[in-house]
Structures are given as structure tokens and as C-alpha cells.
Amino acid sequence: MIALGSDHGGFALKQHIKTYLDSRGIAWKDFGCDSTESCDYPDFGAAAAKAVASGECEKGIVVCTTGIGISITANKVKGIRCALCRDVLSAELTRKHNNANMLALAGGFTGPFEAEHIVSAFLDTEFEGGRHERRVNKMMALED
């Protein structure tokens, strides 16, 4: 299951991603927001990140206008490796090299069909392990 979260600036793109995930038969859970009415991205980014960190959801996708604030918020949750990706290659590499478990998107800058390709790359790319695993372990040890 994929955890989803957005603020008002990412709401439209999140709605498109839900439809896209449905078309692929991928289950999701939406942690808000529920409209384009102004709201605070930390509320929804944190809720989605906590669902991933707890194991309730396998991965997460969060969206705000720039993707920056909501990615910073998600990364404050222990166990989360959230990457803001604006292109397919970044999404592939963050999975291969960083074993990112959350993807942040910029709703104000990423079109819906571009987002589909980025989401696909993120969800379909496996972690390579090897030398990258050592680096991810060092990164995650910083939380302690």
C-alpha cells in the first residue's frame, strides 16, 4: 500500500496520482488533505511518513507546491528517506542508490503525465544494495 499526502498546493496532482495508481492496481491510503483550501503541509506529510515508518504502508508519495516543505517534513520522521524528484532519472537513482521509501513531488511544477513517469520509476525500481547499502546504513545511523 502507498501512503499519500499533500497540502492544498499538491492536492490536484495527488488526485491524479490516485487515479494513476488505481489504473495500475496499486492500493493507496490518502492521509489528506481533502481540498484546495489552504492548509499546512506538515500535518499531511507527517501522517503519510508515519504510516511508512510504522510499516502500515510500504512506500509513500507526498506533494506540495514545491515538494520542498513536505519532503523536509517527511524526513523528520525516523526511518524515512524521502527524495524530492523532478525527473525520472532522479526517481530511479534514489531507489537504486538511496533506497528511498518516500517520493516528494512539486505540484506547482510537475505535470500530471510527467508525474506518472516519475511515480512509475520510483515504484518499479529496486534498491541495488551492495556498496549503497553501507551508505544507507550510515545515513540512517545518524538518527540515533
Secondary structure by P-SEA (a helix, b strand, c coil): cbbbbbcccaaaaaaaaaaaaaaacbbbbbccccccccccaaaaaaaaaaaaaacccccbbbbcccaaaaaaaaaacccccccccccaaaaaaaaacccccbbbbccccccaaaaaaaaaaaaacccccaaaaaaaaaaaaccc
